[in-house]
Amino acid sequence: MRETRIGCHLSLSGGFAGMAKTAVSLEATTFQFFSANPRGGKSREWARADIEEMLRICREHGIGGLVAHAPYILNPCSSDPEKRKLALERMEEDMKRLQAIPGCMYNLHPGCHTGQGTEEGMREVAELLRRLAPYTAANPVLLETMAGKGTELGSRFSELGEILRMADVPGSGVCLDTCHVWDAGYDIQGGLEAVLEAFDREIGLERLLAIHLNDSKNARGSHRDRHEKLGQGEIGLKALLAVTSHPALRGLPFILETPNEAEGYAAEIRLVHEDRPC
């Protein structure tokens, strides 16, 4: 049985080896990083020696299940063809570079259809997945569950399931964000079993490959997407720890994206480690 991992989002500004060293200091067993500046700008070069040192540290300390997050600004289902083209080119570039980190998953937001309609938006995202297919054997692509702001896709499991069926690309799956699904209306606090049953029915639990572990500042169904520290939001600590200890989710990487600095992340990582059954 795979080991359940807990970690957090780290900055690539100090290099790959720097992220791995930070993860060790936090007692994390996984971590996530942005593939490039999340708000735009030129991608920094990835030095092979830096990556090799990160991989060495990860092997030595049992760190795995890494996740690279695509920049927020990329919108693969925009009604603007130039914006779709930019998203495709940047994401394809990311996937090529990720081949140097085998097994590292690539997480992306499905995007906003910006008026062209949900069906057309889903077709555009499916086309993106097909274009990234040559790289997914080494690096699975994950569609993230979203809160449903504006014309945002992916707030319903049915939408993500349909995109994956249309794309029909092995090595693609889903990252479930606890804040996002709560804000989208799914009751993971009072009905976790029902939520997981819905996920299995619409997508398939075998395609759930990672979890973003966040509390929410907002009431369920708000569609606002505001992360909170564990136990300080509307979902609550008990419900979130029920997610991390659920048998169906055992073995997945859990990534904290809570509004924390290093000390806060270390405390949350310890909290989850201590609660999780052996």
Secondary structure, DSSP 8 states (H G I E B T S, - for coil): ----EEEEE--GGG-HHHHHHHHHHTT-SEEEEESS-TT--------HHHHHHHHHHHHHHT----EEE--TT--TT-SSHHHHHHHHHHHHHHHHHHTTSTT-EEEE---B-TTS-HHHHHHHHHHHHHHHGGGTTTS-EEEE-----TTBS-SSHHHHHHHHHHH--TTEEEEEEHHHHHHHT--TTT-HHHHHHHHHHHT-GGGEEEEEE-EESS-TT-----EE-TTSSSS-HHHHHHHHT-GGGTT-EEEE-SS--HHHHHHHHHHHHHHS--
